[in-house]
């Protein structure tokens, strides 16, 4: 999905108006968590999450004069696309010629911010759940074992908080199918992390 896919129609109210710094700050935890979860083991030792986030936000800000969105959810979907593309670019870079790097990043101090939907499937407004310590490693290990589609669904719903309707529209999948897949993923996560209360 490119910027044109999420832009408002001429009759719609542009979103946001001009508070781009505030908008990015509100979505920072989601982008950090997505980058942290979606770096494969090799890339984790070569790229800092903070660098990927900074680069992604830099591109968004550079394009801000050309893009407008119908809603906050449409903007979050756009961010998901941008950071996904950034990670793929990094993978391609490091895979060319099997580049070596001496940089090794520790992720122990980086928490994961997950939507409150993990606690309550019927929650309308996600309140952040902060996952840390041993939970991070258990969740990361499980996430690494998911298929690409499962990772995509997990990230869009449980990290960026997109509704099943929006996810279905983005992926070209019936909403009912998305809901079933997300329900299975949620049960898996609860089994891994245990009670979140």
Secondary structure, DSSP 8 states (H G I E B T S, - for coil): --HHHH---TTS--B-SS-HHHHHHHHHHHHHHHHHHHS-HHHHTT--HHHHHHHHHHHHHHTTTT--BSSHHHHHHHHHHHHHHHHHHHHHHHHGGG---------TT--EEE-GGGT-TT-SS---EEE-THHHHHHHHHHHTS-HHHHHHHIIIIIT---HHHHHHHHT--HHHHHHHHHHHHHHHHHHH----
